[in-house]
Amino acid sequence: MMMESGEIESADDEMPSLGRQQYRPVVSHEGSAVQIQSMESRSFPEISLKPIRTASHTENAPNTLEGPSHGPDVPNNFPRESKLELFGFDSLVNILGLKSMTGEHVPTPTSPRDGDEVSVVLGSPKVVGPKSGTLMGVFVPCLQNILGIIYYIRFSWIVGMAGIGEGLLLVAFCGCCTFLTSISLSAIATNGAMKGGGPYYLIGRALGPEVGVSIGLCFFLGTAVAGAMYVLGAVETFLDAVPGAGFFRETVTLVSNSTAANGTTTEVITMVSTPSLHDLQVYGVVVAILLCFIVFGGVKMINRVAPAFLIPVLFSLFCIYIGIFSASRSNDSSGITGLRSQTFKDNWSSDYQFTTNAGIPDPEGPIYWNFNALVGLFFPAVTGIMAGSNRSASLKDTQRSIPVGTLAATLVTSSLYLISVILFGSLATREELLTNRLLTAEVAWPSPSIIYVGIVLSTLGAALQSLTGAPRLLAAIANDDILPVLKYFKVTEGGEPHLATLFTAFICISCVLIGNLDLITPTITMFFLLCYAGVNLSCFLLDLLDAPSWRPRWRFHHWSLSLVGALLCIVIMLLISWSFTVVSFALASLIYYYVSIQGKAGDWGDGFKSAYFQLALRSLRSLGANQVHPKNWYPIPLIFCRPWGKLPENVPCHPKLADFANCMKKKGRGMSIFVSILDGDYHELAEDAKTACHQLSTYIDYKRCEAVAEIIVAPSMADGFRGIVQIMGLGNLKPNIVVMRYPEIWRRENLTEIPSTFVSIINDCIIANKAVVIVKGLDEWPGEYQKQFGTIDLYWIVRDGGLMLLLSQLLLTKESFEGCKIQVFCIAEEDTDAEVLKTDVKKFLYDLRMQAEVIVITMKSWESNVDNVGQQDESTEAFAGAQHRIAEYLAEMKETAKREGKSLMADGKPVVVNEQQVDKFLYTTLKLNSTILRYSRMAAVVLVSLPPPPSNHPAYFYMEYMDILVENVPRLLIVRGYRRDVVTLFT
């Protein structure tokens, strides 16, 4: 059986009826088989193995189960001995163990029963297609995605609007963002095996499922909208090349250009025609539907011919550059001057102005362009760096291809853009750059039709990739089963995401109906920038934390570069449009909130968990080992769940213990530790302890208590608690208060072992310097919404560091006790001390900012109280019964000691009994109980100091003292502080 840690359990545990068995493959040249052999000499029922057929077998193939070949020296009836037998591995570890470490699903081998037939069916091995290298697997897809419609029909216009100087700055600014993101992507992608989902997989595994799903869905929307952008780009190019194909009238804009020559100014009016918006919508919808049909029926064909889409792009680029260098000789247009220094100087500065929706200069146009707006328009021209990571499953060497191919494509395209800025700025006048939408086609050699064909093919290929990649991204998110609402988009391994494709097509067609390329590109920019920021933040977090598992093969990275890349992404978003930025972050935040509320919990070992761990370690080290100042003291209760008796089945803890633990925290701040002890041997009860810990954790979560669960296996309860009180916690985060239930049932159930265990626990707490809170009447403790009225009475007998006062104040912060008032009862030995004591306590409480009524009760000395014990009250009967039981127990001890010739023994230890002292303790607890019943009968809760167990007294006697103290008090907290203050008078 496969264990969670990747180990394989011994066959002894799983197959008792067959003895020790070993699964191992049988070597054969003709087929596949699995042989099951016994490792013991005794006989077993014969197991018949059915023949195994594979795809490569024929009917005449020999049966490999008959006479398996192991070599001449190895008999068929005996398995080969494993050289690793010492380590407890069997022969499947090489197959199952390594695969389980990579996260692959590995079926667990099962054990056959006696007399059952074993039929093992092994499918033919999967035919693995040819793997792609760095060039065709990463560089070409990235280059094809980056070089798109923006370069062909918008780049020359951007140069004319921004000028050469700011155009270079624009390209460098956007290129720096994608270059830094590529470095972060390279580091994350080379830190382990990658599965489907591309950037979603990387971000989700680094920042957690909530962040991964929120950014992944935004990236999905960006990819789907990018498909609409490519469709509109192809349609717009087609209509510009073939104006007669439009069904509606073109839009004509008159542009006035002024030229000065020989001292005279000539105004030239140019008519610029643009395709009709309705034509863009009609053709765009038709093309998008056709592409969706192709995606449904020919995904494999698209993957085969995808590299061919790059050929028109490269050839068209070659034609453009040939045309640029020969423009002065072959083109007579007045706006195209050829490569001239004067044109370079004229176009160096920017010329931001108003334009129409189609980008035609118009002083009364609705859109004003500046550098920030151009960033939003141009940035989609540098996206596409994720194309290589999306193809990680088909790469020969992921660790090498992704960083080399992605960075090479980024550098090549950025260099191409920088060179193109200078060439376009030196080629034509500004008016020509702004009005000639297809300047690249006009200057191309030998014919503009080459550029038209190149644009249409490249944009359609990019659109197909978007419509193919976006559904798979959505399916990958759905397959992780984080969001139940996405369950309809799940696909089986190797299946086609048809529903996700339909949803992607709906988004794409909706954006196509907008019909304006310039309005769509900023939306894409925001979603892609959000994804790039997530990649940079992932690398920043992983690199900064530097966990042992963070070992990327790509060494050229640093957390500061990732941080700069993330900040650069956010700055670009704000430069483009702060309103779009707010909307993008709001959408991602809403998805994050929805995932955190409705999503299923998933632990992917994300960076946030590592950050929490590092923060906890640093905080723990900063606390040091010194005592915490009273101003910074927090109660860290150790809730002892072990009941005195038995709880119902599958109930790990008393239902009211968590309610009481929450009452010890202010506004829920603080940590509790719920611990329970199982009596027995650890090796036998290890699995039971894990099950009990899971049940206890579930109970804690159900009660909404900030706590952790621990289960300890020990020979006895006393031994287990003694180990807990010594080692539980780290540094100053060790529990400082032990909370347990008072064993009210010990005499009723005749549980004679409880007194010694109870006294042992209290003594261990005193020695370990832990405070103790014992709850009597836990069954009657109020729930979260059960209002209590009356008073909270404190019987402050001994100095406890202010713990009793602090607990009363914490109770007042809870909704259950907020209507109560505090009364502090002080015990004075003499009447003359009463007024002085009352004045001192009032002053002390005032300095502590605590409001309470102070009542001083005079207690006579023990000698003067002996004659007054006979007064009839509710505790007298209990007192008489305690005296009688102690006398019987003492007589039995003396008789046993006399018979065995030893000193008095109790609980396995010698004791010294002073009968007068025993009676004194009984009288003292009786008097205190009578006082509590007289003054605090109607109190919501009573707090009283815990008397320590007297040394050399039997534990049975101490339980009798305590029983008298708690007699007839319905709800009582018995508190003992420790040797330090938990409250302070100073600020």
Secondary structure as the mmCIF struct_conf table of DSSP 4:
data_model
#
loop_
_struct_conf.conf_type_id
_struct_conf.id
_struct_conf.beg_label_comp_id
_struct_conf.beg_label_asym_id
_struct_conf.beg_label_seq_id
_struct_conf.end_label_comp_id
_struct_conf.end_label_asym_id
_struct_conf.end_label_seq_id
STRN STRN1 MET A 2 MET A 2
TURN_TY1_P TURN_TY1_P1 GLU A 4 SER A 5
BEND BEND1 GLY A 6 GLY A 6
STRN STRN2 ILE A 8 ILE A 8
HELX_RH_AL_P HELX_RH_AL_P1 ALA A 11 GLU A 14
TURN_TY1_P TURN_TY1_P2 PRO A 16 LEU A 18
BEND BEND2 ARG A 20 ARG A 20
STRN STRN3 GLN A 21 PRO A 25
HELX_LH_PP_P HELX_LH_PP_P1 VAL A 26 VAL A 27
BEND BEND3 HIS A 29 GLU A 30
STRN STRN4 VAL A 34 SER A 38
BEND BEND4 MET A 39 ARG A 42
STRN STRN5 LEU A 49 LEU A 49
TURN_TY1_P TURN_TY1_P3 ALA A 55 SER A 56
TURN_TY1_P TURN_TY1_P4 GLU A 59 ASN A 60
BEND BEND5 ALA A 61 ALA A 61
HELX_LH_PP_P HELX_LH_PP_P2 PRO A 62 ASN A 63
TURN_TY1_P TURN_TY1_P5 THR A 64 LEU A 65
BEND BEND6 GLU A 66 GLY A 67
TURN_TY1_P TURN_TY1_P6 PRO A 72 ASP A 73
BEND BEND7 VAL A 74 VAL A 74
TURN_TY1_P TURN_TY1_P7 ASN A 76 ASN A 77
BEND BEND8 PHE A 78 PHE A 78
HELX_LH_PP_P HELX_LH_PP_P3 PRO A 79 SER A 82
TURN_TY1_P TURN_TY1_P8 LYS A 83 LEU A 84
HELX_RH_3T_P HELX_RH_3T_P1 GLU A 85 PHE A 87
TURN_TY1_P TURN_TY1_P9 GLY A 88 GLY A 88
TURN_TY1_P TURN_TY1_P10 SER A 91 LEU A 92
HELX_RH_PI_P HELX_RH_PI_P1 VAL A 93 GLY A 97
HELX_RH_AL_P HELX_RH_AL_P2 LEU A 98 MET A 101
TURN_TY1_P TURN_TY1_P11 THR A 102 GLY A 103
HELX_LH_PP_P HELX_LH_PP_P4 PRO A 107 PRO A 109
HELX_LH_PP_P HELX_LH_PP_P5 SER A 111 ARG A 113
TURN_TY1_P TURN_TY1_P12 ASP A 114 GLY A 115
STRN STRN6 VAL A 118 VAL A 118
HELX_LH_PP_P HELX_LH_PP_P6 GLY A 123 LYS A 126
HELX_LH_PP_P HELX_LH_PP_P7 VAL A 128 LYS A 131
STRN STRN7 SER A 132 SER A 132
HELX_RH_AL_P HELX_RH_AL_P3 THR A 134 THR A 134
HELX_RH_PI_P HELX_RH_PI_P2 LEU A 135 PHE A 139
HELX_RH_AL_P HELX_RH_AL_P4 VAL A 140 ILE A 146
BEND BEND9 LEU A 147 GLY A 148
HELX_RH_AL_P HELX_RH_AL_P5 ILE A 149 ILE A 153
TURN_TY1_P TURN_TY1_P13 ARG A 154 ARG A 154
HELX_RH_AL_P HELX_RH_AL_P6 PHE A 155 ALA A 189
TURN_TY1_P TURN_TY1_P14 THR A 190 THR A 190
BEND BEND10 ASN A 191 GLY A 192
TURN_TY1_P TURN_TY1_P15 GLY A 196 GLY A 198
HELX_RH_AL_P HELX_RH_AL_P7 PRO A 199 LEU A 207
HELX_RH_AL_P HELX_RH_AL_P8 PRO A 209 ALA A 241
HELX_RH_3T_P HELX_RH_3T_P2 PRO A 243 ALA A 245
BEND BEND11 PHE A 247 PHE A 248
HELX_LH_PP_P HELX_LH_PP_P8 ARG A 249 GLU A 250
STRN STRN8 THR A 251 ALA A 261
TURN_TY1_P TURN_TY1_P16 ASN A 262 GLY A 263
STRN STRN9 THR A 264 THR A 274
HELX_RH_AL_P HELX_RH_AL_P9 LEU A 277 GLY A 297
HELX_RH_AL_P HELX_RH_AL_P10 VAL A 299 VAL A 305
HELX_RH_3T_P HELX_RH_3T_P3 ALA A 306 PHE A 309
HELX_RH_AL_P HELX_RH_AL_P11 LEU A 310 PHE A 325
TURN_TY1_P TURN_TY1_P17 SER A 326 SER A 326
HELX_RH_AL_P HELX_RH_AL_P12 ALA A 327 SER A 330
BEND BEND12 SER A 334 GLY A 335
STRN STRN10 ILE A 336 ILE A 336
BEND BEND13 LEU A 339 LEU A 339
HELX_RH_AL_P HELX_RH_AL_P13 SER A 341 ASP A 346
TURN_TY1_P TURN_TY1_P18 ASN A 347 ASN A 347
BEND BEND14 TRP A 348 SER A 349
STRN STRN11 PHE A 354 THR A 355
TURN_TY1_P TURN_TY1_P19 ASN A 357 ALA A 358
BEND BEND15 GLY A 359 GLY A 359
STRN STRN12 PRO A 361 PRO A 361
TURN_TY1_P TURN_TY1_P20 PRO A 363 GLU A 364
BEND BEND16 PRO A 366 PRO A 366
STRN STRN13 ILE A 367 TYR A 368
HELX_RH_AL_P HELX_RH_AL_P14 PHE A 371 PHE A 378
HELX_RH_3T_P HELX_RH_3T_P4 PHE A 379 VAL A 382
TURN_TY1_P TURN_TY1_P21 ILE A 385 MET A 386
HELX_RH_AL_P HELX_RH_AL_P15 ALA A 387 ASN A 390
TURN_TY1_P TURN_TY1_P22 ARG A 391 ARG A 391
HELX_RH_3T_P HELX_RH_3T_P5 SER A 392 SER A 394
STRN STRN14 LEU A 395 LEU A 395
BEND BEND17 LYS A 396 LYS A 396
HELX_RH_AL_P HELX_RH_AL_P16 THR A 398 LEU A 427
STRN STRN15 ALA A 428 ALA A 428
HELX_RH_AL_P HELX_RH_AL_P17 ARG A 430 THR A 435
TURN_TY1_P TURN_TY1_P23 ARG A 437 LEU A 438
HELX_RH_AL_P HELX_RH_AL_P18 LEU A 439 VAL A 443
BEND BEND18 TRP A 445 PRO A 446
HELX_RH_AL_P HELX_RH_AL_P19 PRO A 448 ASN A 479
TURN_TY1_P TURN_TY1_P24 ASP A 480 ASP A 481
HELX_RH_3T_P HELX_RH_3T_P6 PRO A 484 PHE A 489
TURN_TY1_P TURN_TY1_P25 GLU A 493 GLY A 494
HELX_RH_AL_P HELX_RH_AL_P20 HIS A 498 VAL A 512
TURN_TY1_P TURN_TY1_P26 LEU A 513 ILE A 514
HELX_RH_AL_P HELX_RH_AL_P21 LEU A 517 LEU A 545
TURN_TY1_P TURN_TY1_P27 PRO A 548 SER A 549
BEND BEND19 ARG A 553 ARG A 553
HELX_RH_AL_P HELX_RH_AL_P22 TRP A 559 ILE A 576
HELX_RH_AL_P HELX_RH_AL_P23 TRP A 578 GLN A 598
BEND BEND20 GLY A 599 GLY A 599
HELX_LH_PP_P HELX_LH_PP_P9 LYS A 600 ALA A 601
HELX_RH_AL_P HELX_RH_AL_P24 GLY A 607 LEU A 623
BEND BEND21 ALA A 625 ASN A 626
HELX_LH_PP_P HELX_LH_PP_P10 GLN A 627 HIS A 629
HELX_RH_3T_P HELX_RH_3T_P7 PRO A 630 ASN A 632
STRN STRN16 PRO A 637 PHE A 640
BEND BEND22 TRP A 644 GLY A 645
HELX_LH_PP_P HELX_LH_PP_P11 LEU A 647 PRO A 648
TURN_TY1_P TURN_TY1_P28 GLU A 649 ASN A 650
BEND BEND23 CYS A 653 CYS A 653
TURN_TY1_P TURN_TY1_P29 PRO A 655 LYS A 656
HELX_RH_AL_P HELX_RH_AL_P25 LEU A 657 CYS A 663
TURN_TY1_P TURN_TY1_P30 MET A 664 MET A 664
BEND BEND24 LYS A 665 LYS A 665
STRN STRN17 LYS A 666 LYS A 666
TURN_TY1_P TURN_TY1_P31 LYS A 667 GLY A 668
STRN STRN18 ARG A 669 ARG A 669
BEND BEND25 GLY A 670 GLY A 670
STRN STRN19 SER A 672 ASP A 679
BEND BEND26 GLY A 680 GLY A 680
HELX_RH_AL_P HELX_RH_AL_P26 TYR A 682 TYR A 702
TURN_TY1_P TURN_TY1_P32 LYS A 703 ARG A 704
STRN STRN20 ALA A 707 ALA A 714
BEND BEND27 PRO A 715 SER A 716
HELX_RH_AL_P HELX_RH_AL_P27 MET A 717 ILE A 727
BEND BEND28 MET A 728 GLY A 729
HELX_RH_3T_P HELX_RH_3T_P8 GLY A 731 LEU A 733
BEND BEND29 LYS A 734 LYS A 734
STRN STRN21 ILE A 737 ARG A 741
TURN_TY1_P TURN_TY1_P33 GLU A 744 ASN A 750
TURN_TY1_P TURN_TY1_P34 THR A 752 GLU A 753
HELX_RH_AL_P HELX_RH_AL_P28 ILE A 754 ILE A 767
TURN_TY1_P TURN_TY1_P35 ALA A 768 ASN A 769
STRN STRN22 ALA A 771 LYS A 776
HELX_RH_3T_P HELX_RH_3T_P9 LEU A 778 GLU A 780
TURN_TY1_P TURN_TY1_P36 GLU A 784 TYR A 785
BEND BEND30 GLY A 790 GLY A 790
STRN STRN23 THR A 791 TRP A 796
BEND BEND31 VAL A 798 VAL A 798
TURN_TY1_P TURN_TY1_P37 GLY A 801 GLY A 802
HELX_RH_AL_P HELX_RH_AL_P29 LEU A 803 LEU A 812
TURN_TY1_P TURN_TY1_P38 THR A 813 THR A 813
BEND BEND32 LYS A 814 LYS A 814
TURN_TY1_P TURN_TY1_P39 GLU A 815 GLY A 819
STRN STRN24 LYS A 821 ALA A 828
BEND BEND33 GLU A 829 GLU A 830
HELX_RH_3T_P HELX_RH_3T_P10 ASP A 831 ASP A 833
HELX_RH_AL_P HELX_RH_AL_P30 ALA A 834 ASP A 847
TURN_TY1_P TURN_TY1_P40 LEU A 848 ARG A 849
STRN STRN25 GLU A 853 THR A 858
HELX_RH_AL_P HELX_RH_AL_P31 TRP A 862 ASN A 865
HELX_RH_3T_P HELX_RH_3T_P11 VAL A 866 ASN A 868
TURN_TY1_P TURN_TY1_P41 VAL A 869 GLY A 870
BEND BEND34 GLN A 871 GLN A 871
TURN_TY1_P TURN_TY1_P42 GLU A 874 SER A 875
HELX_RH_AL_P HELX_RH_AL_P32 THR A 876 GLU A 900
TURN_TY1_P TURN_TY1_P43 GLY A 901 GLY A 901
STRN STRN26 MET A 905 ALA A 906
TURN_TY1_P TURN_TY1_P44 ASP A 907 GLY A 908
STRN STRN27 LYS A 909 PRO A 910
HELX_RH_AL_P HELX_RH_AL_P33 GLU A 915 TYR A 935
TURN_TY1_P TURN_TY1_P45 ARG A 937 MET A 938
BEND BEND35 ALA A 940 ALA A 940
STRN STRN28 VAL A 941 SER A 945
HELX_LH_PP_P HELX_LH_PP_P12 LEU A 946 PRO A 950
TURN_TY1_P TURN_TY1_P46 SER A 951 ASN A 952
BEND BEND36 HIS A 953 HIS A 953
HELX_RH_AL_P HELX_RH_AL_P34 ALA A 955 VAL A 966
TURN_TY1_P TURN_TY1_P47 GLU A 967 ASN A 968
BEND BEND37 PRO A 970 ARG A 971
STRN STRN29 LEU A 972 ARG A 976
BEND BEND38 ARG A 979 ARG A 980
BEND BEND39 VAL A 982 VAL A 982
BEND BEND40 LEU A 985 LEU A 985
#
